Amino acid sequence: MYPIFTHIKIYITRNEFISMDILNVIIENKEMLKILYGLIVVIICMIIVFKTDKIFRLSLYKGIRYLRNAFLFYGLAFFIRYIIGGLIIFGILNQSLNVTEILLFEFFLVMAGFFLLYSLIWKRIEGIGYKYPSTLVNPRIGIFYLITLGIVYLDFVWETFHFMFFSQIAIFTIATIISLRNFIKGSKQHRFLKFYFLAMFLSLVAWILNAISAYYYNWDKGIMINILLINIIIFLLFLYGVVKVTKRK
């Protein structure tokens, strides 16, 4: 009896050592891995942008354009934060760009969240018949730009990310509720809705974990790795859903 438990203990201990070794390798090479992570997300975002643009041309459904805008801004945000930011850390770009990089990252990230939410509610605000020449710049989207600038400014003045966290948690709470309702109503007609709901829910979880990690665990590396993995899953879910819709078209 005792030798069996001894083997189990040794097996568990070895697994713990292996996990710690992997974690140490990730931590030691975190800056290079961040650049790789950013590159993967940017590529996924650009594929989604081109695919959704194709869907829009075929369907002329305006909500697709707002979805496209969201991933255009996500792509810009991750490019600035992880690729430009990585080049700054490695000394290839001037360190004086660090503040600008952070501000632009937050602006594009928050605005991308607003575009995702707006892609769910645009009909109720604009109406189907009302047309703007641009989905990137119009009076209603201009309100979100102003709110985003206010959030970025407050975080800059207070030297925190509090306002970004609270705004995104609020946005994705609303988006999760709306996308769940849309999924329940139209899951048989539109399979993409289940991917939308799951992505919104995981986004909400990721933002909550981000806030917890920042406020209570001082950006714990283990939690942050899990958040990065969740982010990749979210983008892959959208990519999978968009590719499936494109193939049917």
C-alpha positions as CSV (number, residue, x, y, z in Angstrom):
1,M,0.0,0.0,0.0
2,Y,2.7,2.5,1.0
3,P,4.9,2.0,-2.1
4,I,2.0,2.8,-4.3
5,F,1.4,6.1,-2.6
6,T,5.1,6.8,-2.7
7,H,5.1,6.4,-6.5
8,I,2.1,8.7,-6.8
9,K,3.8,11.3,-4.7
10,I,7.0,11.1,-6.8
11,Y,4.9,11.3,-10.0
12,I,3.1,14.4,-8.8
13,T,6.3,16.0,-7.6
14,R,8.0,15.4,-11.0
15,N,5.0,16.9,-12.8
16,E,5.3,19.9,-10.5
17,F,9.0,20.2,-11.4
18,I,8.2,20.0,-15.1
19,S,5.5,22.7,-14.7
20,M,7.9,24.9,-12.8
21,D,10.6,24.4,-15.5
22,I,8.2,25.4,-18.3
23,L,7.0,28.5,-16.3
24,N,10.7,29.5,-15.6
25,V,11.5,29.2,-19.3
26,I,8.5,31.4,-20.2
27,I,9.4,34.0,-17.6
28,E,13.1,34.1,-18.7
29,N,12.1,34.6,-22.3
30,K,9.0,36.6,-21.7
31,E,9.8,39.6,-23.8
32,M,10.6,37.5,-26.9
33,L,7.4,35.5,-26.3
34,K,5.4,38.7,-25.9
35,I,6.5,39.8,-29.4
36,L,5.6,36.3,-30.8
37,Y,2.3,36.5,-29.0
38,G,1.6,40.0,-30.4
39,L,2.5,38.9,-33.9
40,I,0.1,35.9,-33.7
41,V,-2.7,38.1,-32.5
42,V,-2.0,40.7,-35.1
43,I,-2.0,38.1,-37.9
44,I,-5.3,36.7,-36.7
45,C,-6.9,40.1,-36.5
46,M,-5.8,41.0,-40.0
47,I,-7.2,37.8,-41.4
48,I,-10.5,38.5,-39.6
49,V,-10.5,42.1,-41.0
50,F,-10.1,40.8,-44.6
51,K,-12.6,38.0,-44.1
52,T,-15.3,40.3,-42.6
53,D,-14.7,42.8,-45.3
54,K,-15.4,40.1,-47.8
55,I,-18.6,39.1,-45.9
56,F,-19.7,42.7,-45.9
57,R,-19.3,43.1,-49.7
58,L,-21.5,40.1,-50.2
59,S,-24.1,40.8,-47.5
60,L,-24.0,44.6,-47.1
61,Y,-24.8,44.0,-43.4
62,K,-23.5,47.0,-41.6
63,G,-22.9,45.2,-38.3
64,I,-20.1,43.2,-40.1
65,R,-18.3,46.5,-40.7
66,Y,-18.4,47.4,-37.0
67,L,-17.0,44.0,-36.2
68,R,-14.3,44.5,-38.8
69,N,-13.4,47.9,-37.2
70,A,-13.1,46.2,-33.8
71,F,-10.5,43.8,-35.1
72,L,-8.7,46.5,-37.0
73,F,-8.3,48.3,-33.7
74,Y,-7.4,45.2,-31.8
75,G,-4.7,44.5,-34.4
76,L,-3.3,48.0,-34.0
77,A,-3.4,47.8,-30.2
78,F,-1.5,44.5,-30.0
79,F,1.0,45.6,-32.7
80,I,1.7,48.8,-30.7
81,R,1.9,47.1,-27.3
82,Y,3.7,43.9,-28.0
83,I,5.7,44.5,-31.2
84,I,6.5,48.2,-30.9
85,G,6.7,47.8,-27.1
86,G,9.1,44.9,-27.5
87,L,11.4,46.9,-29.8
88,I,11.4,49.7,-27.2
89,I,12.4,47.2,-24.4
90,F,15.2,45.8,-26.5
91,G,16.5,49.3,-27.2
92,I,15.8,49.2,-30.9
93,L,13.4,52.1,-30.6
94,N,13.8,55.1,-28.3
95,Q,12.7,54.6,-24.6
96,S,10.9,58.0,-24.8
97,L,8.2,56.4,-27.0
98,N,7.2,54.2,-24.0
99,V,4.5,56.6,-22.8
100,T,3.1,57.2,-26.3
101,E,3.0,53.4,-26.8
102,I,1.0,52.8,-23.7
103,L,-1.5,55.6,-24.4
104,L,-2.0,54.4,-28.0
105,F,-2.4,50.8,-26.9
106,E,-5.1,51.7,-24.4
107,F,-6.9,54.0,-26.9
108,F,-7.1,51.3,-29.6
109,L,-7.9,48.5,-27.1
110,V,-10.8,50.4,-25.4
111,M,-12.1,51.6,-28.8
112,A,-12.1,48.1,-30.1
113,G,-14.3,47.0,-27.2
114,F,-16.7,49.8,-28.0
115,F,-16.8,48.7,-31.7
116,L,-17.6,45.1,-30.6
117,L,-20.4,46.3,-28.4
118,Y,-21.7,48.6,-31.2
119,S,-21.7,45.7,-33.7
120,L,-24.4,44.2,-31.4
121,I,-26.6,47.3,-30.9
122,W,-26.2,49.4,-34.0
123,K,-29.7,48.6,-35.3
124,R,-31.3,49.9,-32.2
125,I,-29.3,53.2,-32.4
126,E,-29.1,53.9,-36.2
127,G,-32.0,51.9,-37.6
128,I,-31.6,49.7,-40.7
129,G,-32.5,52.4,-43.2
130,Y,-30.1,55.1,-41.9
131,K,-26.7,55.1,-43.6
132,Y,-23.5,56.8,-42.7
133,P,-20.7,57.2,-45.3
134,S,-18.2,55.7,-42.8
135,T,-18.4,53.2,-39.9
136,L,-15.1,54.4,-38.6
137,V,-16.0,58.1,-38.3
138,N,-19.6,59.2,-37.8
139,P,-21.5,61.2,-35.2
140,R,-22.5,58.2,-33.1
141,I,-19.1,56.6,-33.2
142,G,-17.6,60.0,-32.4
143,I,-19.2,59.7,-29.0
144,F,-17.3,56.5,-28.3
145,Y,-14.1,58.2,-29.4
146,L,-14.7,61.0,-26.9
147,I,-15.4,58.5,-24.1
148,T,-12.3,56.6,-25.0
149,L,-10.1,59.7,-25.0
150,G,-11.6,60.5,-21.6
151,I,-10.8,57.1,-20.2
152,V,-7.2,57.2,-21.6
153,Y,-6.7,60.7,-20.2
154,L,-8.0,59.8,-16.7
155,D,-5.7,56.7,-16.6
156,F,-2.8,58.8,-17.7
157,V,-3.4,61.5,-15.0
158,W,-4.0,59.0,-12.2
159,E,-1.2,56.7,-13.5
160,T,-3.4,53.7,-13.4
161,F,-5.5,51.4,-15.7
162,H,-8.6,51.5,-13.4
163,F,-10.8,53.3,-15.8
164,M,-9.8,51.0,-18.7
165,F,-10.6,47.9,-16.6
166,F,-13.9,49.2,-15.3
167,S,-15.0,50.3,-18.8
168,Q,-14.1,47.0,-20.5
169,I,-15.7,44.9,-17.7
170,A,-18.9,47.0,-18.2
171,I,-18.8,46.8,-22.0
172,F,-18.3,43.0,-22.0
173,T,-20.9,42.4,-19.4
174,I,-23.4,44.1,-21.6
175,A,-22.1,42.4,-24.7
176,T,-22.2,39.0,-23.1
177,I,-25.9,39.5,-22.1
178,I,-26.9,40.8,-25.6
179,S,-24.9,38.0,-27.4
180,L,-26.5,35.4,-25.2
181,R,-30.0,36.7,-26.0
182,N,-29.1,36.8,-29.7
183,F,-27.8,33.2,-29.5
184,I,-30.9,31.9,-27.8
185,K,-33.2,33.7,-30.4
186,G,-31.3,32.8,-33.5
187,S,-28.9,29.9,-32.9
188,K,-30.6,27.7,-35.6
189,Q,-30.3,30.3,-38.3
190,H,-26.9,31.8,-37.4
191,R,-24.3,29.4,-36.0
192,F,-21.8,32.2,-35.7
193,L,-23.8,33.6,-32.8
194,K,-22.5,30.8,-30.5
195,F,-18.9,31.8,-31.2
196,Y,-19.9,35.4,-30.6
197,F,-21.4,34.7,-27.2
198,L,-18.5,32.4,-26.1
199,A,-16.0,35.0,-27.2
200,M,-17.8,37.8,-25.4
201,F,-18.0,35.7,-22.2
202,L,-14.3,34.7,-22.4
203,S,-13.4,38.4,-23.0
204,L,-15.3,39.3,-19.8
205,V,-13.5,36.6,-17.9
206,A,-10.1,37.8,-19.2
207,W,-10.8,41.5,-18.2
208,I,-11.9,40.4,-14.7
209,L,-8.8,38.3,-14.3
210,N,-6.7,41.3,-15.6
211,A,-8.2,43.5,-12.9
212,I,-7.8,40.9,-10.2
213,S,-4.2,40.3,-11.2
214,A,-3.4,44.1,-11.2
215,Y,-5.2,45.0,-7.9
216,Y,-4.6,41.9,-5.7
217,Y,-1.6,40.0,-7.1
218,N,0.6,42.7,-8.5
219,W,0.4,41.3,-12.1
220,D,1.1,37.7,-11.1
221,K,3.0,36.0,-13.9
222,G,1.0,32.8,-13.7
223,I,-2.3,34.6,-14.0
224,M,-1.1,36.8,-16.8
225,I,0.0,33.7,-18.8
226,N,-3.5,32.3,-18.4
227,I,-5.0,35.6,-19.6
228,L,-2.8,35.6,-22.7
229,L,-3.9,32.1,-23.5
230,I,-7.6,33.0,-23.0
231,N,-7.0,36.0,-25.4
232,I,-5.6,33.7,-28.1
233,I,-8.6,31.4,-27.7
234,I,-11.0,34.4,-28.0
235,F,-9.4,35.6,-31.3
236,L,-9.2,32.0,-32.7
237,L,-13.0,31.6,-31.9
238,F,-13.8,34.7,-33.9
239,L,-11.5,33.6,-36.7
240,Y,-13.1,30.1,-36.8
241,G,-16.6,31.6,-36.9
242,V,-15.7,34.2,-39.6
243,V,-14.0,31.5,-41.8
244,K,-17.0,29.2,-41.5
245,V,-19.3,32.1,-42.5
246,T,-17.0,33.0,-45.4
247,K,-17.0,29.5,-46.8
248,R,-20.8,29.3,-46.8
249,K,-20.8,32.6,-48.8
